[in-house]
Amino acid sequence: MASYNLFLLPGDGIGPEVMKEVEAIVAWFNAAGIARFETDRGLVGGCAFDAHGKAISEEDMASAMVSDAVLFGAVGGP
């Protein structure tokens, strides 16, 4: 079975809500044995700025670069 590394960047705003549904779909694929997805998460956007003082940390950018795919949520803020 194929295995893929997904890096999830939910962002803020509606992004985390949407990413929860993405995670449910990933779990379904894993349970059905169609493919194997390993996931990791990072911060991007306003929540990353609050935590690190920039829109994305160097560590999260490095994780994104070595992943098979990056799933990017909505960013922004009030």
matplotlib code that plots the C-alpha trace (Angstrom):
import matplotlib.pyplot as plt

x = [0.0, 1.3, 2.2, 2.2, 3.2, 0.7, 1.5, -1.6, -1.6, -5.1, -4.5, -7.1, -10.6, -12.6, -9.4, -9.4, -13.0, -12.4, -9.2, -11.2, -13.2, -10.1, -8.7, -12.0, -11.5, -7.8, -8.9, -11.5, -8.8, -6.5, -9.3, -10.4, -6.9, -6.9, -3.7, -1.8, -1.5, 0.7, -0.1, 1.7, 0.4, 1.9, 0.8, 0.4, -1.2, -2.3, -2.0, 1.6, 2.3, 1.0, 3.1, 6.3, 6.2, 6.0, 3.4, 5.2, 8.1, 11.3, 10.5, 7.0, 8.4, 11.0, 8.3, 6.2, 9.1, 9.8, 6.1, 4.4, 1.6, 0.7, -3.0, -3.4, -6.4, -7.7, -5.7, -6.6, -8.1, -10.2]
y = [0.0, 3.5, 5.8, 9.6, 12.3, 15.2, 18.5, 20.3, 24.0, 24.8, 28.5, 30.5, 31.8, 28.9, 27.0, 24.8, 23.8, 22.8, 20.9, 18.8, 17.5, 16.8, 14.8, 12.8, 12.0, 11.0, 8.7, 7.1, 6.4, 5.0, 2.7, 1.6, 0.6, 2.6, 4.4, 5.3, 8.9, 10.1, 13.7, 16.4, 19.9, 23.4, 27.0, 29.5, 33.0, 35.0, 32.1, 31.6, 35.3, 35.3, 32.3, 33.0, 36.6, 35.6, 34.1, 30.7, 29.4, 28.1, 24.7, 24.5, 25.7, 22.9, 20.3, 21.5, 21.2, 17.6, 16.5, 14.8, 17.3, 20.4, 21.1, 24.8, 26.3, 29.8, 32.6, 36.0, 37.6, 40.4]
z = [0.0, -0.9, 2.0, 1.9, 4.2, 4.5, 6.2, 7.4, 7.8, 9.0, 9.4, 11.2, 10.5, 9.0, 8.1, 11.3, 10.8, 7.2, 8.2, 10.7, 7.8, 5.8, 8.7, 8.8, 5.1, 5.6, 8.5, 6.2, 3.5, 6.2, 7.6, 4.2, 3.3, 0.1, 0.9, 4.1, 5.1, 7.9, 8.9, 10.8, 11.6, 11.6, 12.1, 9.3, 9.2, 12.2, 14.6, 13.5, 13.8, 17.3, 18.2, 16.3, 15.1, 11.5, 9.1, 9.1, 11.2, 9.6, 11.1, 9.6, 6.3, 6.4, 7.2, 4.3, 1.9, 2.7, 2.7, -0.2, 0.0, 2.0, 2.7, 3.3, 5.1, 5.2, 6.8, 7.9, 10.9, 12.2]

ax = plt.figure().add_subplot(projection="3d")
ax.plot(x, y, z, "-o")
ax.set_aspect("equal")
plt.show()
